[in-house]
Amino acid sequence: MRVNIQFPYNPIFHYRMVIGKDHENIAGHLAHDKVVTIIGDCRDAWFASLGFPGCVVDGISIVNSDLMLMYIAEAFHGDELDLELALADINKYGGDMLLRATRRQDGSEVFRAKSGFVFFDYSKRKVSHRPVGFNASLGLEDA
């Protein structure tokens, strides 16, 4: 079964990055493990843009609950990627971040990803409800 990730038409965050030499694998294209790093960088930048550096909101952090990737095209050292981030399936503990990466030079879609997250209270070592600060920053009702 091939993975299929639908990306909505309502991205809430945009992030741009350039693929470095260290993002390539032995075949000379973007390595799959570096795609996971890029997704994390985009997520971190989004949380920081909301005023929550380190993905910490009201003392509560996040844990990634799942990850799904759909590779569409190769990317190479020097390519600029425009990433769009959207949210889906928000629940009382977290939700899904949907990402789409497009090569700026020619508009080719490179990959899509779904990264599930839950809020986690590390002091209690347990899943937590969405923090009030997160809800307020996105106009969500408290969980």
C-alpha positions as CSV (number, residue, x, y, z in Angstrom):
1,M,0.0,0.0,0.0
2,R,1.4,3.4,-1.0
3,V,1.1,6.3,1.5
4,N,-1.2,9.1,0.4
5,I,-1.2,12.4,2.4
6,Q,-3.7,15.0,1.4
7,F,-2.6,18.6,2.0
8,P,-5.3,21.2,2.7
9,Y,-5.5,24.6,1.1
10,N,-5.0,26.4,4.4
11,P,-1.4,26.5,5.5
12,I,-0.8,28.5,8.7
13,F,3.0,28.7,8.5
14,H,5.7,29.0,5.8
15,Y,9.3,28.0,6.2
16,R,12.2,28.2,3.7
17,M,15.4,26.3,3.8
18,V,18.3,25.5,1.5
19,I,19.5,21.9,1.2
20,G,23.1,21.6,2.3
21,K,25.7,19.1,1.3
22,D,25.1,17.4,4.7
23,H,21.5,16.8,3.7
24,E,22.6,14.5,0.8
25,N,23.1,10.7,1.0
26,I,25.6,8.6,-0.9
27,A,23.3,8.7,-4.0
28,G,23.7,12.5,-4.1
29,H,20.1,13.4,-3.3
30,L,18.2,14.5,-0.2
31,A,18.5,11.7,2.4
32,H,15.3,10.3,4.1
33,D,16.7,10.9,7.6
34,K,17.4,14.5,6.7
35,V,13.8,14.9,5.7
36,V,12.8,14.0,9.3
37,T,15.3,16.7,10.5
38,I,13.8,19.3,8.1
39,I,10.3,18.5,9.4
40,G,11.6,19.0,13.0
41,D,13.2,22.3,12.0
42,C,10.0,23.6,10.4
43,R,8.0,22.5,13.5
44,D,10.4,24.2,15.8
45,A,10.3,27.4,13.7
46,W,6.5,27.4,13.8
47,F,6.3,27.0,17.6
48,A,8.9,29.8,17.9
49,S,6.9,32.0,15.7
50,L,3.9,31.6,18.1
51,G,6.2,32.6,21.0
52,F,7.0,29.1,22.2
53,P,10.7,28.4,21.6
54,G,11.8,24.8,22.1
55,C,8.1,23.7,21.5
56,V,7.4,24.5,25.2
57,V,4.0,26.0,25.9
58,D,3.0,27.0,29.5
59,G,5.7,24.6,30.7
60,I,4.3,21.7,28.6
61,S,6.3,20.3,25.7
62,I,5.4,18.0,22.8
63,V,6.1,14.4,21.9
64,N,5.9,13.1,18.3
65,S,3.3,10.4,18.1
66,D,3.7,9.3,14.5
67,L,5.3,10.2,11.2
68,M,4.3,9.5,7.7
69,L,6.3,10.6,4.6
70,M,5.4,10.7,1.0
71,Y,8.3,11.2,-1.3
72,I,7.4,12.8,-4.6
73,A,10.6,14.1,-6.3
74,E,14.4,14.1,-5.6
75,A,16.0,17.2,-4.2
76,F,19.7,18.2,-4.2
77,H,22.4,20.3,-2.6
78,G,21.6,24.0,-3.3
79,D,17.8,23.5,-3.8
80,E,15.7,25.9,-1.9
81,L,12.6,24.3,-0.3
82,D,9.5,26.2,0.6
83,L,7.6,24.3,3.3
84,E,4.0,24.9,4.2
85,L,2.5,23.7,7.5
86,A,-1.2,23.1,8.2
87,L,-3.0,21.5,11.2
88,A,-5.5,18.7,11.1
89,D,-7.3,16.4,13.5
90,I,-6.8,18.6,16.5
91,N,-7.9,16.9,19.7
92,K,-7.7,17.6,23.4
93,Y,-4.0,16.3,23.5
94,G,-2.5,17.5,20.3
95,G,-3.1,16.8,16.6
96,D,-1.4,16.4,13.2
97,M,1.0,18.8,11.5
98,L,0.8,18.4,7.7
99,L,3.7,19.6,5.7
100,R,4.3,20.1,2.0
101,A,7.8,20.9,0.6
102,T,8.1,22.5,-2.8
103,R,11.4,23.2,-4.7
104,R,11.5,27.0,-5.1
105,Q,13.5,26.9,-8.4
106,D,10.9,25.0,-10.4
107,G,7.8,24.6,-8.2
108,S,8.1,20.8,-8.1
109,E,6.6,19.2,-5.0
110,V,9.4,17.2,-3.2
111,F,7.6,15.6,-0.3
112,R,4.5,15.7,2.0
113,A,4.5,14.6,5.6
114,K,2.1,14.1,8.5
115,S,3.6,14.4,11.9
116,G,1.4,13.6,14.8
117,F,2.1,15.3,18.2
118,V,0.8,15.2,21.7
119,F,1.5,17.6,24.5
120,F,3.6,16.0,27.2
121,D,4.3,17.1,30.8
122,Y,7.9,15.9,31.4
123,S,7.7,16.6,35.1
124,K,4.8,14.2,35.4
125,R,6.0,11.9,32.6
126,K,2.5,11.9,31.1
127,V,0.4,13.2,28.2
128,S,-1.2,16.6,28.9
129,H,-4.2,18.5,27.5
130,R,-3.5,21.2,25.0
131,P,-2.1,24.2,27.0
132,V,-4.2,27.3,27.3
133,G,-1.4,29.4,25.6
134,F,-1.4,27.1,22.5
135,N,-5.2,27.3,22.3
136,A,-5.1,31.1,22.6
137,S,-2.4,31.5,20.0
138,L,-4.5,29.6,17.4
139,G,-8.0,30.7,18.5
140,L,-8.9,27.2,19.7
141,E,-11.3,26.5,22.6
142,D,-9.7,25.0,25.7
143,A,-9.5,21.3,25.6
